[in-house]
């Protein structure tokens, strides 16, 4: 099993502009991924995302090119500057497809953490399970936005 990169592609029935907002804006991100999100969605923006009542992860925006790409680093220790070796890099690439968007998500940085094989495998599997749970929630979340408008 390759433990270095997680890649997923999903088709989303919305324009790249709308999908970009949903994967980059804290207001929307917390509608399908973490329970709370507080960060500035522009390059260099920092903050946190929170799962449940107390699982807080550090979050740093690396790149934001509307409506094509949004990238961030996360899981680095509080007080550290996010960089290769202390965090994971997640990239959302958005490509127009028919009337919607092909979203390609890539998460890297597992091997660079310097962990033992057991810790690396556990973290990798947790993230695979997490993305397999959360990414499919994008489409239903987008449907709630359409219903409100």
N, C-alpha and C positions, 0 to 999 in steps of 0.2 A: 504494500500500500504506500502510495506517495503521500508524505506527510508535510509537504511544503506549501501547497496551494489548494485553496478551495475555489472552485469555479461553478457558477450556476448561470443559466440563461432562462429567462421567462419572457413570454409575450404579455404585454400589458395593453389593455384596450383604452388607451389615452394618448394624447400627443406627448412628444418629448418635453415640451414646455411644462405640462402639468406633472408628468412623472418626475422631472427634475425638482420641482417644488416639493413633491411628496417624499423624495429621498434626501433632500438637503435641509429643508426647513424644520427646526425643532418642533414647531406647532404640529406639523404633519407627521414627522418621524415617530412621535410618541403615539400616534394613532394606529401604527402597525408594528412597531418594533419595541422600544423600551417603554416602561411605564411613565417615565418623565425624561425630558431632554432640555438642557439649558446650555446653549453655546451660540456663538456668532457664526453664521453659515458662510463666511468668506475666508479666503486663504489666510492662515495664521490665527483664525478664531479658535478660542479654547473654551472648555467648559466640561460638562459632565452629562452622562446618560445614566439613568437609574432603572434597575430591574427590581420589582417588588418594593418593599419598604426600605431596604437598606443596602442592596448590592449596587454600589456606585462605581462607575468606570470613568476614567479621564478620557477626554475626547479633544482632538485637535484637527481642524480642517487643513488639509494639505493643498487641495486644488478645487476650484469651482469654475467651470466653464459652461454656463447655461447655453442651450439645453442639452449639452453633450456629455459632460463628465462631472462627477462629484467624487472626491477622494478624501479620506480621513484616516488618521491613526488613532488607535484606542488601546486601552488596557495598560498604559504606562503608569508608573507609580506617581502618586501625588507629589508635586514639586519638581518632577523631572520634565525636561523638554522632550516631547515625542520624537523618536528617531529610530532608525533601523537598529535592531538589537534589543530595544526595550518596549516595543509595541507592535501591534498588528496593523497592516495597511489594507484598507478596504477601498476598492474602486468600483464605482457604478458607471458603466459606459452605456449611453443611450443612443439608439439608432432608430430612425423612423422606419416603420415596417407596415405596409398597407395603411390602414387608418389608425394604427397604434404605434407602439414602441417595443423594440426588442431591448430588454435590459440585461446586460451582462455584468454580474457581480463577481469580483475576484478578491479573495482575502489571502494575504501572504504575510510572512514574518515568523512562522512557527519555528523553523530550524534556527533562525538567527537569534532566538532567545537564549540559546546556550543551555537548555534544559536537558535533563536525563531523558533517555528514550521513553521511560514510563510516563513522565510528566508531559512530554511532547505528545505522545499518543493520546493521553487523556484529554489534553487541551484541544487537540485537533478534532477528536471525536465530539467533544462538547460543542465546538463551533459548527461542525457539519450538522449536528442535530439541531442546533439553534437556527442556522440559516434555512434548513429544510422546513422548520416550523414557521419562521417569520416571513420569509420571502413570499410564500403563497398568500399571505394576508394583505399584500399590496392591492390586488385586484378588488377584493371586497371593500377595503378602505376607500379606494377610488370610487366605487359604486355609491358609498355613503356621501361622498362629496358631490357627485352628480345629482343625487336625490335632494340635496340641500339647495342646489342652484336652480 
